[in-house]
Amino acid sequence: EQVYVGIDREFARLTGLRVWAYDLLTFTLLALTTVGLIKVVGFVLEHVLLLLPSAIGVRLSRSSRGVLAISACSSLSASLAGLCLAILLDQSPAGVVGLILLSAYVASLLAVRR
């Protein structure tokens, strides 16, 4: 159902799906995530953590499950690696995590899609 709503809203509405409910759920979760991340990690890193992992997942996968798995793994691994490197280099964790995710995104642009 979520895929139908994401691809063709009119068809989903004609088949009887409550498109407004999916919109409400999506925007509510996005708002809660944004507010929570801004309080925890800051404005810039919040945008990086919301945008780049999903962009990496879209570049490297063809299925929605693959995109979800790749984006979750890239976000988690970049956050952990960035925190460790920031401690070792005595730098800001937000900047290091951002650079790691940006590097991963550039690498995904250079990777050949199967």
N, C-alpha and C positions, 0 to 999 in steps of 0.2 A: 504494500500500500504506500509506503513512504517513497519508494522509487517512482510509482505512478504520479504521486503528487509533485515530486521534484521534476519529472520530465514533462508531463502534460497535465496541467492543472484543470483545463476545461474537460478533458476526458475523465479525469478522476471525479470531478464534480458531477458529470453526467451519469457516471456509474453509481452514484449515491454516497461517495466518500465525503466525510466532513472535512473539507479542505481548511476551513477556518479553524478547526481544532488543531490541525497540524501546524498551522501558522502561529497560533497562540502558544502552543507548546514550544516550538522552535525559538520564537522570539523571547519567551520567558526564560528558557534555559540559557540563551545567549546573553541576556541581560544579567542574570545571576552569575554566570561565569565571568563576565566582564567586570562586574563590581567586585567579586571575590578576588580575581587576579590583580586588579588595580590596587586593592588594599594590601595584598600579600607581596607582589613583586614589582609593582610600579607600572606606569603608563606605557613606556616604550616596550618593555619586555612582554607586557600583556598583549600588545599588538603583534609582536613577533611570535609569541606562542600560539596565538589564534590563527595567524595567516600562513606562516611558512610550513609547519608540519602538514597541513592539509594540501598545500600546493605541491609539496614533495610527494605526497601520497597519490595525488592525481596524475603526476608525471610518471610515476613508476608502476602504477597498477591500472588494470582495466575494469575490475569489479569494485562494487561499493564496499564489500567486506575487506578487500585488499587495501583500499584507500584508508579505511578506518584502522586497520592493523598497522599499516606503515606509518600513518600519522601519529598514532599513539606511541609506537616504538621510537620514532625519530624524536618526538617531543621529550619522552622520558630519558632516552639516552643522551640527548643534547643537554638536558637540564643537569643530569648527574655528572657528565663529563665537564660541563661548563663550571659547575660548582667546585669540582676537584681542581680544575686548572686555575680557577680564580683564587683558590686558597694557596696553591703552589706559587703562582705568579704575583700574588698580593694585588689583584686587580678587582674591579667591580664584577660580581657574578652576572649581572644583567648584560653587560657588554660582552662578556666572554660567551655566554649562552647565545646571544644574538649573532655573534661572529660564527659560532659553530653551525647554527641553523642556516645562516646565509651561505656558508661554505657548502653545506649539504644541498641546499637548493641549487646553487650553481653547478654542483656535481650532477644533480638530477637533470639539469638542463643539457648537460653534455652527454649524459648516458643515452645509449641508443635504446629506443622502445622496441620490444619484441613484437 
